[in-house]
Amino acid sequence: MAAPASPSTRQARRLAPYGFLAPATILFALFFALPIGYAIYLSFRAVHVKGLGLGSHARTEVWAGFSNYTSALTDPELLGGAGRTLIYGGLLVPAMLGAALFFALLLDTPRIRLGAFSRLAIFLPYAVPGIVASLLWGFLYLPTVSPGYFLLTKAGMSGPDLLHGNGLYVALANIAVWGGTGFNMIVIYTSLRAIPAELYEAARLDGCSELQIALRIKIPMVAPSLVLTFFFSMIATLQVFSEPMTLKPMTNSLSSTWSPLMKVYRDAFIQGDIYSAAATSVVIAAATLVLSFGFLKLVNKRTAGGES
């Protein structure tokens, strides 16, 4: 019979889980919670300038209340950037998730060849950093250096202008679709591989074709994965920054406030107004949280209604 544990041993066992959690908790506090708290603090502050703003005590930080939030919510540049982001997301999300679902279903067919190579080839663009991908596509969009425009010119045709007007939305969405389809495809494909093979065998015995199996079994079964990928894609769309920021030097159609995060960058690092930028960041984060929570609430409500 084992001897009872001493009080110090029991105390060590009780504290052991907290010891394992301590590194992650410290990192979370230092690099996530603390920056968010500091941004919220700055959003309620402003700079008060005395006289010409010269001298060591001419510029002092004061309490601003909700004035920064009022300015952010009534700023036409922020509202315009939000509208452009919605148009961009309306093109991006359906195209990217549709392509991801198509490739996942295609790779899950029983007669697929070179499946491992195909999965790697589709996923590989996701491993390319967003800035690098934007630069690559940006040069392909420039008529003076693009091999595509060169071939069209030799054939006597003119290519579309993808860096001005409405073509700009297509250009930006294409970069994100190229880079994000592989990740979403892997998520959906993993869910497809988890479906029991007996369902497919029973459906084939009943005379269902592969198309009917895909429409009536596979797609309904991977609906949770589609919801998850849509959720991630919606958040990424609201935070679009690297693509328009990288293409900005290549065209005059992209302003410094084309997207909400670009406005935050301009206010903080070009105009030096970190207080207004902090308030705008908090507004963007709150809007993302509300939209994400509302979407999940709607999905859960419909799921519960369908089950009942």
MARMARFI-500298 format. One record per residue (C-alpha): residue in three letters; x, y, z. Coordinates in pm, whole numbers, padded with zeros to 5 digits, always signed. Layout:
<nodes>
ALAXYZ ...
</nodes>
This chain:
<nodes>
MET+00000+00000+00000 ALA+00144+00335-00109 ALA+00220+00591+00156 PRO+00000+00901+00158 ALA+00144+01204-00019 SER+00297+01471+00200 PRO+00135+01818+00220 SER+00417+01967+00011 THR+00362+01708-00262 ARG-00012+01775-00271 GLN+00057+02148-00286 ALA+00299+02096-00577 ARG+00039+01891-00766 ARG-00220+02164-00722 LEU+00020+02431-00847 ALA+00158+02226-01137 PRO-00121+02321-01387 TYR-00068+02690-01314 GLY+00303+02645-01371 PHE+00241+02493-01714 LEU-00001+02773-01801 ALA+00227+03051-01678 PRO+00445+03090-01995 ALA+00143+03112-02226 THR-00036+03347-01987 ILE+00265+03579-01965 LEU+00309+03588-02342 PHE-00063+03653-02388 ALA-00055+03939-02139 LEU+00260+04100-02279 PHE+00193+04072-02652 PHE-00189+04072-02673 ALA-00374+04203-02369 LEU-00127+04479-02280 PRO-00111+04632-02633 ILE-00491+04625-02658 GLY-00525+04793-02320 TYR-00266+05056-02413 ALA-00445+05126-02744 ILE-00773+05176-02557 TYR-00597+05409-02314 LEU-00448+05615-02600 SER-00786+05639-02769 PHE-00912+05852-02480 ARG-00614+06087-02492 ALA-00514+06382-02710 VAL-00235+06638-02740 HIS-00296+06992-02620 VAL-00074+07245-02794 LYS+00015+07574-02626 GLY+00100+07870-02844 LEU+00309+07772-03144 GLY+00382+07428-03004 LEU+00749+07509-02944 GLY+00937+07429-02628 SER+00960+07130-02398 HIS+00622+07184-02231 ALA+00427+07327-02525 ARG+00269+06992-02613 THR+00101+06803-02331 GLU-00111+06489-02332 VAL-00461+06546-02192 TRP-00781+06350-02140 ALA-01001+06369-02453 GLY-01302+06161-02352 PHE-01495+06024-02648 SER-01393+06298-02889 ASN-01157+06069-03082 TYR-01436+05812-03123 THR-01680+06080-03237 SER-01432+06198-03497 ALA-01363+05842-03614 LEU-01729+05745-03647 THR-01813+06062-03843 ASP-01499+06058-04060 PRO-01602+06025-04428 GLU-01265+05867-04510 LEU-01324+05582-04265 LEU-01681+05531-04387 GLY-01562+05536-04748 GLY-01291+05282-04670 ALA-01547+05058-04500 GLY-01768+05074-04810 ARG-01480+04981-05039 THR-01388+04695-04808 LEU-01744+04559-04829 ILE-01731+04566-05210 TYR-01392+04395-05200 GLY-01525+04129-04962 GLY-01832+04075-05180 LEU-01602+03973-05464 LEU-01342+03790-05258 VAL-01530+03566-05018 PRO-01769+03391-05263 ALA-01494+03340-05521 MET-01239+03208-05271 LEU-01474+02974-05085 GLY-01632+02855-05408 ALA-01289+02768-05551 ALA-01185+02603-05223 LEU-01499+02389-05214 PHE-01460+02294-05581 PHE-01098+02185-05538 ALA-01176+01996-05216 LEU-01458+01804-05383 LEU-01240+01738-05687 LEU-00955+01601-05475 ASP-01197+01382-05278 THR-01322+01195-05584 PRO-01218+00827-05590 ARG-01050+00846-05933 ILE-00826+01144-05864 ARG-00463+01106-05970 LEU-00160+01283-05825 GLY-00372+01383-05526 ALA-00080+01463-05296 PHE+00091+01678-05560 SER-00235+01857-05640 ARG-00302+01937-05275 LEU+00049+02076-05236 ALA+00023+02281-05555 ILE-00308+02435-05450 PHE-00189+02501-05095 LEU+00154+02640-05193 PRO+00038+02999-05270 TYR-00081+03028-04909 ALA+00281+02987-04797 VAL+00385+03294-04999 PRO+00382+03610-04781 GLY+00107+03855-04870 ILE+00346+04136-04957 VAL+00547+03913-05192 ALA+00230+03789-05361 SER+00105+04147-05400 LEU+00434+04251-05561 LEU+00428+03956-05800 TRP+00071+04022-05909 GLY+00131+04397-05916 PHE+00399+04360-06181 LEU+00169+04131-06376 TYR-00095+04406-06367 LEU+00142+04672-06504 PRO+00105+04688-06886 THR+00466+04802-06933 VAL+00627+04497-06770 SER+00356+04229-06774 PRO+00416+03936-07012 GLY+00039+03891-07037 TYR-00014+04243-07173 PHE+00284+04191-07406 LEU+00125+03881-07558 LEU-00212+04053-07590 THR-00048+04348-07765 LYS+00131+04118-08009 ALA-00204+03951-08080 GLY-00360+04289-08157 MET-00573+04302-07845 SER-00580+04531-07544 GLY-00582+04396-07190 PRO-00812+04511-06910 ASP-00704+04798-06690 LEU-00679+04630-06351 LEU-00518+04918-06163 HIS-00789+05177-06213 GLY-01164+05202-06160 ASN-01365+04892-06084 GLY-01088+04671-06217 LEU-00895+04753-05902 TYR-01140+04552-05690 VAL-01091+04253-05919 ALA-00713+04290-05901 LEU-00707+04302-05522 ALA-00958+04019-05481 ASN-00761+03804-05725 ILE-00448+03833-05508 ALA-00639+03725-05198 VAL-00815+03441-05382 TRP-00484+03313-05515 GLY-00329+03317-05170 GLY-00620+03203-04953 THR-00790+02930-05155 GLY-00535+02664-05056 PHE-00584+02710-04681 ASN-00962+02696-04706 MET-00940+02397-04938 ILE-00734+02205-04681 VAL-00991+02280-04409 ILE-01281+02160-04625 TYR-01087+01861-04760 THR-01002+01747-04407 SER-01371+01750-04321 LEU-01450+01549-04633 ARG-01196+01283-04538 ALA-01367+01246-04199 ILE-01700+01145-04356 PRO-01755+00765-04321 ALA-01700+00583-04648 GLU-02010+00371-04578 LEU-02230+00667-04667 TYR-02076+00687-05013 GLU-02107+00312-05066 ALA-02474+00315-04967 ALA-02541+00610-05197 ARG-02370+00437-05492 LEU-02572+00122-05429 ASP-02885+00337-05449 GLY-02771+00460-05792 CYS-02638+00806-05699 SER-02379+00961-05925 GLU-02068+01135-05797 LEU-02233+01472-05859 GLN-02539+01372-05655 ILE-02315+01242-05376 ALA-02130+01574-05372 LEU-02447+01784-05367 ARG-02657+01576-05129 ILE-02401+01423-04893 LYS-02062+01592-04904 ILE-02161+01959-04908 PRO-02422+01926-04627 MET-02176+01724-04419 VAL-01900+01986-04447 ALA-02131+02279-04372 PRO-01956+02347-04036 SER-01624+02378-04218 LEU-01781+02616-04468 VAL-01908+02828-04182 LEU-01562+02828-04024 THR-01386+02928-04346 PHE-01646+03200-04410 PHE-01589+03331-04058 PHE-01211+03348-04105 SER-01249+03502-04451 MET-01484+03770-04321 ILE-01236+03872-04051 ALA-00947+03877-04300 THR-01153+04092-04537 LEU-01225+04352-04270 GLN-00852+04367-04196 VAL-00729+04400-04555 PHE-00406+04599-04562 SER-00103+04443-04731 GLU-00253+04406-05081 PRO-00371+04767-05134 MET-00072+04906-04944 THR+00170+04718-05170 LEU-00008+04818-05491 LYS-00044+05182-05388 PRO+00288+05298-05545 MET+00182+05140-05876 THR-00141+05334-05927 ASN-00297+05668-05838 SER-00636+05502-05780 LEU-00537+05375-05437 SER-00551+05647-05174 SER-00379+05630-04838 THR-00720+05565-04679 TRP-00849+05304-04926 SER-00916+05058-04643 PRO-00978+05128-04273 LEU-00643+04985-04165 MET-00464+05198-04423 LYS-00623+05502-04261 VAL-00497+05386-03921 TYR-00146+05352-04066 ARG-00162+05700-04221 ASP-00288+05865-03903 ALA-00035+05693-03678 PHE+00286+05686-03883 ILE+00248+05962-04143 GLN+00047+06228-03964 GLY+00175+06128-03618 ASP-00172+06127-03458 ILE-00151+05805-03258 TYR-00455+05897-03049 SER-00693+05919-03342 ALA-00536+05605-03490 ALA-00590+05420-03162 ALA-00957+05520-03153 THR-01005+05411-03515 SER-00836+05078-03437 VAL-01070+05019-03144 VAL-01369+05101-03366 ILE-01250+04854-03631 ALA-01191+04585-03368 ALA-01535+04644-03217 ALA-01703+04630-03558 THR-01520+04305-03638 LEU-01626+04158-03303 VAL-01990+04259-03350 LEU-02010+04126-03705 SER-01835+03801-03611 PHE-02053+03746-03304 GLY-02368+03830-03503 PHE-02272+03588-03778 LEU-02203+03304-03534 LYS-02524+03382-03347 LEU-02722+03366-03671 VAL-02560+03038-03774 ASN-02620+02880-03432 LYS-02981+02996-03436 ARG-03045+02844-03777 THR-02867+02524-03677 ALA-03074+02495-03362 GLY-03390+02566-03559 GLY-03303+02303-03815 GLU-03233+02041-03548 SER-03557+02112-03368 
</nodes>
